[in-house]
């Protein structure tokens, strides 16, 4: 089953208000610990930081979810959107690894598309996320020189 990350916040740094517009009406499941909250026919998700660092997830004008837990991941899996508040370091590490792998794949695809002769896919796969960012930044710097 394909897992598409839509949003990830590890609780570090400043949380910016964001909006996720979905492709059509979707079922959204909010997971906080052992509790699940299902909402049908959602078209967009608003993520807001409110007083005292709480996270507010607004699913419609009538439905909002407020949590003290600032670690949140939003994934689209199997036609549903899952909003999960992360309650353990193991969960945080798992989703950090997933998000980093998705970022690395995006950068590798970018490099292979715009500079296919510079690196082989195998050499790019062996690089860390930081190294991939540096390669992409160098490519962007060179592109801006012309």
trRosetta pair geometry for C-beta under 8 A, 3 or more apart (Angstrom, degrees):
i j d omega theta_ij theta_ji phi_ij phi_ji
1 77 5.9 59 143 -171 118 93
1 78 5.1 -25 -157 -60 126 102
2 77 7.2 -171 90 -129 51 60
2 78 7.8 150 51 -56 67 53
3 75 5.4 -15 -169 -173 89 130
3 76 7.7 148 -161 74 42 50
3 77 5.1 -4 -109 -94 70 102
3 98 7.0 -53 113 -165 136 134
4 75 6.5 141 71 -164 45 71
4 76 4.4 -19 64 59 103 100
4 77 7.4 -178 24 -68 69 53
5 8 6.0 -14 -172 -37 125 112
5 73 7.1 -62 -136 -169 98 99
5 74 7.5 102 -164 81 59 58
5 75 5.5 -40 -101 -104 52 81
5 98 6.6 146 -60 128 128 106
5 99 5.6 137 -140 -102 172 78
5 102 5.5 -162 24 22 126 170
6 20 5.2 56 166 -136 125 146
6 45 7.9 81 127 50 142 137
6 74 4.5 -61 70 108 104 102
6 75 6.5 173 10 -103 86 24
6 76 5.8 81 -37 -22 116 96
6 81 7.0 -13 8 -139 151 110
7 18 6.5 160 -118 96 131 147
7 20 6.2 -103 -35 -59 122 134
7 45 7.9 -127 1 98 145 131
7 47 6.4 169 -177 -33 162 158
7 72 7.3 -4 116 114 107 98
7 73 7.0 170 93 -155 65 38
7 74 4.0 30 47 37 99 114
8 72 7.6 -171 -144 97 36 56
8 73 5.0 8 -112 -115 78 81
8 74 7.5 -138 -63 28 50 65
8 95 6.2 179 -133 152 121 114
8 96 7.8 145 172 -94 139 49
8 99 4.7 -61 8 -90 170 148
9 15 5.7 40 -151 -113 149 103
9 47 7.8 164 -17 170 139 144
9 55 7.6 160 77 -105 145 141
9 70 6.8 -86 124 159 116 77
9 71 6.7 -157 100 -136 73 37
9 72 5.2 18 50 51 100 83
9 73 7.7 -161 30 -73 56 50
10 71 5.9 2 -159 -125 34 92
10 92 6.3 88 -142 -157 89 108
10 96 6.4 45 -96 -87 127 106
11 69 8.0 -69 -90 176 120 61
11 70 4.2 110 -118 94 82 103
11 71 4.3 -40 -39 -68 112 81
11 92 7.9 -48 11 -120 117 132
14 49 7.8 -105 -177 -3 66 168
15 47 7.6 -106 174 142 112 106
15 49 4.0 133 82 -62 115 127
15 55 6.8 -100 174 -101 169 95
15 70 6.8 -132 -47 -162 141 109
16 49 7.7 -17 -68 -3 6 118
17 46 7.3 -5 -171 -175 94 89
17 47 6.6 170 -152 90 48 64
17 48 4.9 10 -116 -110 97 71
17 49 6.9 -115 -66 15 71 77
18 46 7.6 169 90 -155 45 48
18 47 4.7 2 57 53 88 110
19 44 6.0 3 -177 178 98 118
19 45 7.1 161 -156 82 52 49
19 46 5.2 -17 -104 -104 81 69
19 47 7.4 -164 -76 19 34 74
20 44 6.4 166 85 -159 52 66
20 45 4.4 -1 53 54 104 99
20 47 7.4 50 -9 -14 99 107
20 74 6.7 -147 -18 118 165 153
21 43 7.1 -10 -154 151 70 77
21 44 4.8 -24 -107 -105 57 102
22 25 7.6 82 97 -118 124 17
22 26 4.8 -99 163 6 153 131
22 42 6.6 74 19 110 149 81
22 43 5.8 -152 51 -166 99 34
22 44 6.2 -159 6 -83 82 42
22 45 7.2 71 -37 -10 106 92
22 81 6.7 -91 -103 -45 134 143
23 26 7.6 73 63 -51 60 120
24 43 7.4 -96 155 -116 19 79
25 40 7.7 38 159 161 111 69
25 41 4.3 -14 -173 -142 128 61
25 42 6.6 122 -156 46 67 28
25 43 5.8 -43 -95 -72 64 78
26 41 7.7 119 44 -121 27 15
26 42 5.5 -52 67 64 75 82
26 43 7.6 130 16 -91 82 31
26 76 7.9 -52 -163 -127 154 105
26 79 7.3 -163 -140 169 94 61
26 80 6.8 146 176 -132 96 39
26 81 5.4 69 131 -8 134 108
27 38 6.6 -12 -174 -166 103 96
27 39 7.3 159 -158 84 56 46
27 40 5.3 -23 -105 -111 79 61
27 41 7.8 17 -80 -23 54 38
27 42 7.4 95 -129 18 12 98
27 79 7.5 47 34 128 103 83
27 80 4.7 -40 81 -121 101 94
27 81 7.2 176 91 28 50 72
28 38 7.4 154 84 -154 48 48
28 39 4.9 -13 62 62 96 96
28 42 4.6 -4 -13 23 123 151
28 45 7.0 146 -118 -81 150 118
28 59 5.9 -161 67 -128 153 129
28 80 7.2 161 -95 -174 26 80
28 81 4.7 -22 -110 72 77 104
28 82 7.8 166 -160 -86 57 24
28 83 6.5 24 -180 -8 103 107
29 36 5.7 -16 -172 -165 102 106
29 37 7.1 146 -161 72 51 46
29 38 5.3 -16 -104 -99 76 73
29 39 7.9 -179 -80 23 33 66
29 80 6.0 30 -4 161 107 127
29 81 7.2 173 24 88 66 52
29 82 5.0 -18 68 -112 100 71
29 83 7.1 -175 90 27 47 69
30 36 7.0 148 77 -158 51 50
30 37 4.2 -13 57 58 104 102
30 38 7.9 -156 21 -68 70 29
30 39 7.4 36 -10 -1 102 106
30 57 6.8 163 -111 82 127 149
30 65 5.2 -174 -147 -83 165 171
30 83 4.7 -18 -111 69 69 109
30 84 7.9 170 -162 -79 43 37
30 85 7.9 30 -179 -14 84 97
31 35 7.2 156 -153 86 46 54
31 36 5.3 -13 -100 -102 73 78
31 37 8.0 -162 -67 22 34 70
31 82 6.2 4 -2 -172 118 98
31 83 6.9 170 22 85 69 52
31 84 4.4 -10 65 -110 110 78
31 85 6.9 -158 96 24 61 69
32 35 5.1 -16 66 65 82 104
32 37 7.8 14 10 -1 101 107
32 65 8.0 -172 -34 176 132 127
32 67 6.1 -159 -113 -108 137 131
32 69 6.9 161 -142 33 103 139
32 84 7.8 172 -73 -154 44 48
32 85 4.4 20 -112 39 80 125
32 87 7.6 102 -172 -51 57 118
33 85 7.5 -24 -22 79 63 105
33 87 5.4 59 -84 -40 74 159
37 65 6.7 161 70 -97 152 132
39 42 5.7 64 112 -49 109 120
39 59 5.2 61 98 149 164 160
39 60 7.6 -162 175 -3 139 112
39 63 5.8 125 -122 160 147 164
42 45 6.8 44 157 -65 130 82
42 59 5.1 -62 -121 -171 130 99
42 60 6.6 -123 -118 -49 82 98
42 81 7.2 -91 75 43 128 132
45 57 6.4 -20 -169 -166 100 93
45 58 7.3 146 -164 74 49 55
45 59 6.2 -14 -111 -105 74 62
45 74 6.8 172 103 -143 161 155
45 81 7.2 -147 -40 141 141 154
45 83 7.2 175 -147 -74 148 130
46 56 7.9 -11 109 112 93 88
46 57 7.3 150 79 -160 56 42
46 58 3.9 -9 59 56 110 107
47 55 6.9 -21 -165 -168 86 100
47 56 7.7 147 -159 80 39 54
47 57 6.0 -10 -104 -106 66 70
47 58 8.0 -148 -63 22 25 76
47 72 7.5 -179 -138 95 126 147
47 74 7.8 -120 -68 -26 133 142
48 55 7.4 144 78 -161 46 53
48 56 4.5 -22 67 64 98 102
48 57 7.9 -178 25 -76 72 28
48 58 6.8 32 2 -10 114 109
49 53 6.8 -32 -165 -140 103 39
49 54 7.4 142 -161 76 55 44
49 55 6.4 -36 -103 -103 58 60
49 56 7.6 166 -100 18 9 84
50 54 5.0 -29 65 72 94 96
50 55 7.5 148 18 -114 84 10
50 56 4.8 54 -18 -19 123 122
50 66 7.2 -42 40 -132 142 108
51 54 6.6 11 72 23 53 105
53 68 7.9 52 97 -157 89 61
53 70 5.9 -49 162 -71 99 132
54 66 5.7 21 159 -174 131 93
54 67 6.4 164 -164 81 86 38
54 68 5.7 -52 -109 -99 89 44
54 70 7.7 -137 -133 -78 23 84
55 66 7.4 163 85 -152 48 48
55 67 5.2 -15 60 62 93 92
55 69 7.2 -53 26 85 119 54
55 70 5.5 140 -35 -119 114 56
55 72 5.8 -165 146 -25 169 141
55 85 7.8 170 63 -107 136 110
56 64 5.9 -3 -175 -179 97 117
56 65 7.3 157 -157 80 50 47
56 66 5.1 -13 -105 -102 79 78
57 64 6.7 159 83 -161 49 63
57 65 4.5 -9 59 58 102 99
57 66 7.8 -163 24 -72 67 34
57 67 7.6 22 -2 4 103 106
57 72 7.6 -179 -63 -156 122 155
57 83 5.8 97 -146 -179 164 160
58 63 7.4 129 -163 93 53 60
58 64 4.7 -22 -105 -106 68 95
59 63 4.4 -37 64 99 106 113
59 64 6.9 -175 16 -89 74 39
59 65 7.2 48 -18 -7 108 99
60 63 4.6 49 43 31 91 97
65 83 7.5 141 62 102 150 145
67 70 7.8 179 106 -66 98 36
67 72 7.5 130 66 -76 142 118
67 85 5.2 -134 -176 -99 165 152
69 72 7.2 123 115 -61 92 84
69 85 4.3 95 90 180 134 122
69 86 7.1 -176 165 57 126 49
69 87 6.5 -55 -123 -87 151 72
71 85 6.6 102 80 -168 68 62
71 86 4.0 -71 121 56 117 104
71 87 7.9 -178 68 -59 120 30
71 91 7.9 119 128 101 132 110
71 92 5.8 -53 -167 -96 147 107
72 83 6.7 -6 -170 -174 109 85
72 84 7.0 157 -153 83 59 45
72 85 5.4 -30 -98 -102 80 62
72 86 6.9 -157 -81 1 25 86
73 83 7.8 170 86 -152 44 43
73 84 5.2 -13 61 61 89 96
73 86 6.4 61 -4 -44 103 111
73 95 4.7 -110 -73 -155 156 151
73 99 7.7 -131 -126 -54 115 120
74 81 6.5 5 -175 -179 94 102
74 82 7.2 173 -149 87 48 50
74 83 5.0 -10 -104 -104 87 72
74 84 7.7 172 -84 20 39 67
75 81 7.3 169 89 -153 38 57
75 82 5.2 -9 61 57 86 97
75 84 7.4 -4 15 7 101 112
76 79 7.9 26 179 -98 90 5
76 80 7.3 176 -152 90 59 34
76 81 5.2 -31 -99 -99 73 72
76 82 7.8 170 -92 16 23 72
77 80 6.3 -25 70 65 68 80
77 82 6.0 -7 25 0 112 118
84 91 7.7 -130 140 -177 124 131
84 95 8.0 -170 81 -76 124 146
86 91 4.2 -173 -149 112 96 122
86 92 5.0 118 148 -70 147 73
86 95 6.5 -115 -83 17 140 140
87 91 6.5 57 45 25 54 148
88 91 4.8 100 59 5 82 99
88 92 7.0 -145 98 -3 46 88
89 92 5.4 -55 -148 39 37 115
89 93 6.2 39 154 -21 69 104
90 93 5.9 -53 -147 36 29 109
90 94 6.3 32 153 -22 63 107
91 94 5.6 -55 -149 34 31 114
91 95 6.4 16 160 -7 66 108
92 95 6.3 -63 -147 43 27 100
92 96 6.0 30 155 -23 65 110
93 96 5.6 -54 -142 36 29 114
93 97 6.3 31 157 -20 63 105
94 97 6.0 -61 -157 34 26 110
94 98 6.6 24 149 -18 63 107
95 98 5.3 -48 -144 36 40 115
95 99 6.1 38 157 -17 69 104
96 99 6.0 -55 -145 40 29 108
96 100 6.2 28 156 -18 64 110
97 100 5.8 -56 -143 39 28 110
97 101 6.3 30 157 -21 64 106
98 101 5.9 -57 -150 35 28 111
98 102 6.5 25 153 -17 63 106
99 102 5.7 -55 -149 37 33 111
99 103 6.4 35 152 -20 66 104
100 103 5.6 -51 -146 36 34 113
100 104 6.3 35 154 -20 66 105
100 129 5.3 -81 -167 -65 101 152
101 104 5.7 -52 -146 36 31 112
101 105 6.4 34 154 -20 63 105
102 105 5.7 -51 -147 35 32 113
102 106 6.5 34 153 -20 63 105
103 106 5.7 -57 -153 35 31 112
103 107 6.4 27 153 -15 67 106
103 129 6.2 48 95 -141 117 119
104 107 5.8 -56 -148 38 32 108
104 108 6.2 33 154 -20 66 107
104 129 5.1 -95 -75 -98 101 83
104 132 5.6 132 -133 18 75 166
105 108 5.7 -54 -144 38 30 112
105 109 6.3 32 156 -19 64 106
106 109 5.8 -54 -147 36 29 111
106 110 6.4 32 152 -21 63 107
107 110 5.5 -53 -149 35 33 116
107 111 6.3 31 154 -18 67 104
107 129 7.8 125 22 -146 148 66
107 132 4.4 103 111 156 146 120
107 133 6.8 -82 -116 -75 156 49
107 135 7.6 110 164 70 117 104
107 136 5.2 -91 -149 -52 105 137
108 111 5.9 -54 -146 37 31 109
108 112 6.2 25 158 -14 65 110
108 121 6.9 74 178 -141 118 75
108 124 4.6 130 -126 140 100 135
108 125 6.9 44 -116 -71 150 62
108 132 6.7 -57 -59 -136 73 133
109 112 5.9 -59 -143 42 27 108
109 113 6.2 26 157 -21 64 110
110 113 5.9 -62 -149 36 25 109
110 114 6.2 -11 168 10 64 113
110 136 6.3 41 96 -118 134 115
111 114 6.7 -74 -138 51 23 87
111 115 5.6 -47 -170 53 65 99
111 118 7.0 -94 178 67 100 121
111 119 6.2 0 145 45 129 125
111 124 6.2 171 76 -112 142 143
111 132 7.5 -116 -26 -154 139 88
111 135 6.1 12 -102 125 139 124
111 136 6.5 -102 -67 -84 98 79
111 139 6.8 -167 -113 -37 79 158
112 115 7.6 -67 -98 67 13 58
112 116 5.5 47 -171 -105 56 74
112 119 7.6 -88 -82 76 70 93
112 121 6.2 22 -92 -86 136 87
112 124 7.2 -103 -54 2 99 163
113 116 7.1 14 -118 -60 7 93
114 139 6.6 105 102 176 125 139
115 118 4.2 5 148 3 114 124
115 119 7.3 55 110 15 103 86
115 139 5.9 -125 -19 -119 141 128
119 123 5.0 -129 -167 80 94 119
119 124 5.0 97 135 -54 135 97
119 135 7.4 3 -30 -160 149 151
120 123 4.7 93 55 5 82 100
120 124 7.1 -151 91 -3 44 86
121 124 5.7 -59 -151 39 34 111
121 125 6.2 37 152 -24 68 106
122 125 5.7 -52 -146 33 31 113
122 126 6.7 28 155 -19 62 106
123 126 5.9 -57 -154 33 33 111
123 127 7.2 40 148 -30 62 101
124 127 5.7 -50 -158 19 40 115
124 132 6.8 74 -165 -106 88 103
124 135 7.8 -118 -120 65 94 168
127 131 4.0 -123 -173 92 107 128
127 132 5.2 135 109 -56 123 80
127 135 7.3 19 160 -14 169 135
128 131 4.7 98 52 7 75 102
128 132 7.1 -137 96 -4 41 87
129 132 5.6 -53 -148 36 33 113
129 133 6.4 38 152 -22 65 102
130 133 5.6 -51 -150 32 33 114
130 134 6.6 33 151 -19 64 103
131 134 5.7 -53 -152 34 34 113
131 135 6.6 36 151 -19 65 102
132 135 5.7 -51 -149 34 35 111
132 136 6.4 32 153 -16 66 106
133 136 5.8 -58 -149 39 31 110
133 137 6.2 32 154 -20 66 107
134 137 5.6 -52 -144 37 31 112
134 138 6.4 33 155 -20 63 104
135 138 5.8 -56 -152 35 30 112
135 139 6.5 31 150 -19 64 105
136 139 5.6 -53 -150 35 34 113
136 140 6.3 33 152 -18 67 105
137 140 5.6 -54 -145 38 32 111
137 141 6.2 36 153 -22 65 104
138 141 5.6 -51 -146 35 31 113
138 142 6.4 31 155 -17 64 105
139 142 5.8 -57 -150 38 30 110
139 143 6.3 30 152 -20 65 107
140 143 5.6 -53 -146 36 32 113
140 144 6.4 31 154 -19 64 107
141 144 5.8 -58 -149 36 29 110
141 145 6.8 38 150 -30 62 102
142 145 5.6 -49 -155 21 35 117
142 146 7.5 23 155 -13 62 102
143 146 6.4 -65 -163 33 36 104
